[in-house]
Amino acid sequence: MELSYQEKLTLIKLNEVKKVKFEDLVGRTGLDQVAVMRSLLGLQSRGLARLQEKSERIAKLTETGRKYAQIGLPEWRALAVLKERGKITLDDLRSVLSEDELKPIVGLLRKEGWASVGKEDGKLVLEITEKGMNAKERPIDLALKLLAERKAVPLSEIEKLVPAKELKRRKIAVEDTVTERLVEITPAGEELAPNIELKEEVSTLTPELIKSGKWREVEFKRFNIHAPVRKLHPGKKQPYRAFLDKLRRRLIEMGFIEMTVDSLIETQFWNFDALFQPQNHPARDWTDTYQLKYPKSGHLPAEELVARVKAAHEHGLAGSRGWGYVWSPKRAMLLMPRAHGTALDARQLAKGVEIPGKYFTIQRVFRPDVLDRTHLIEFNQIDGFVVGEDLTFRHLLGILKRFAVEIAGAKKVKFLPDYYPFTEPSVQMSAYHPELGWVEFGGAGIFREEMTKALGVDVPVIAWGIGIDRLAMFKLGIDDIRYLFSYDLRWLREARLVW
Ligand SMILES: N[C@@H](Cc1ccccc1)C(=O)O
């Protein structure tokens, strides 16, 4: 039978006295009340001790009663004056009695037979009697003493002296109920107690304990990790922020290089043109975008690069015939809030990449849309690409599946053929959300050679763009995308930390 240190101690102390008041047992163990009570309940459930509660009616002194215990009952104080002077008027008692005590005093003295009452010159006169001269301690005096000595006296004991009603009437004492807890050892407890070995209990394993070998002798305090504790709300990262940070770390651990940029504003050149997306072409409508009102235009990159992109658009590259129109540098210079993270892929490819290499970026992007539980006009994308000699579409699908399953925790994923001006083939990805059904979370494909060659890269580049907010919904277990940016304190405090 596994007993805790406190239970053992309680049982040993109880065995010394067999039957004891709870409070006394607490004193004997030197533990606190709560610990002893917990131990007793434990011992009781194992049949080693019994805890009984007994309610009892008691009498206890009132404030007035306590005063009487100190300075004497009014009748005794009056008698003292009478004894001194033999004959007095009520006025003579004012020095020893309060106004309240004065009123009933004549009746009291007469009832005891300590004084006779008469009238002289129309005034009430009290004269001490024989009985008054030899006044002795009465039951009520004994009761008062008893009550003063002990805080609470069982009613049954007090009533042997004076009816409780009488004490109440004289405002000396009141009745109350107290619960007494009695503890008793059982025969099983008595049998076990002498065999208990009480080892010193420690809660911290120190270097000293290890070095001295004393750890062998001590008992380690056991902790109840299921015990309820107070809720704490320490400062912590906003749940979505925490999710993004962890995602970033994961990708870096996987060997991806992070692409960063300072501004949220992009030229159309990097958002569209560098991605071989034709100007003034229906294909540009694959997504709606915002435009910057002021300033309207930015700068184009190095002339040579612009010339290659222009050539790819106008008459093609790498065996392609291009889009066959006159490419406008003015249009390419227009500024816009970045509409997709893929713009950073283009920037990186133009800057130069390691081959083989893996790159990613987490970007805030902007697109006009109708807000609802799966759409925001301002959202986050995680874009990435892998560049290498022998990469194929299969590699791409493998990577994407890993993203959806490992990072988002989606159980079911599906790929559908799609169209993007900058990839061929292109694919769209959806994951199954228990409440929302199939949720599209991104696009991917192999960058077209018209794009990569113009930017100076000659090997295959597989790329993807994922609406990370939507994946976060899966991971954080929410069914409304707007909740990611909610101020709801309860959610902020209690949202599960992921990974
Ligand atoms: N940029 C595309 C996704 C994408 C990225 C890379 C390749 C193909 C598609 C989007 O925002 O929807």
The ligand as an SDF file (V2000), in Angstrom:
LIG
                    3D

 12 12  0  0  0  0  0  0  0  0999 V2000
    0.9890   33.2790  -57.3340 N   0  0  0  0  0  0  0  0  0  0  0  0
   -0.0970   32.3680  -57.4940 C   0  0  0  0  0  0  0  0  0  0  0  0
    0.2350   30.9840  -57.0210 C   0  0  0  0  0  0  0  0  0  0  0  0
    1.3490   30.3640  -57.7700 C   0  0  0  0  0  0  0  0  0  0  0  0
    2.6380   30.5120  -57.3550 C   0  0  0  0  0  0  0  0  0  0  0  0
    3.6880   29.8980  -58.0440 C   0  0  0  0  0  0  0  0  0  0  0  0
    3.3790   29.1260  -59.1380 C   0  0  0  0  0  0  0  0  0  0  0  0
    2.0800   28.9650  -59.5690 C   0  0  0  0  0  0  0  0  0  0  0  0
    1.0670   29.5990  -58.8800 C   0  0  0  0  0  0  0  0  0  0  0  0
   -1.2920   32.8720  -56.6580 C   0  0  0  0  0  0  0  0  0  0  0  0
   -1.1460   33.8280  -55.9850 O   0  0  0  0  0  0  0  0  0  0  0  0
   -2.3800   32.3080  -56.6740 O   0  0  0  0  0  0  0  0  0  0  0  0
  1  2  1  0
  2  3  1  0
  2 10  1  0
  3  4  1  0
  4  5  1  0
  4  9  2  0
  5  6  2  0
  6  7  1  0
  7  8  2  0
  8  9  1  0
 10 11  2  0
 10 12  1  0
M  END
$$$$
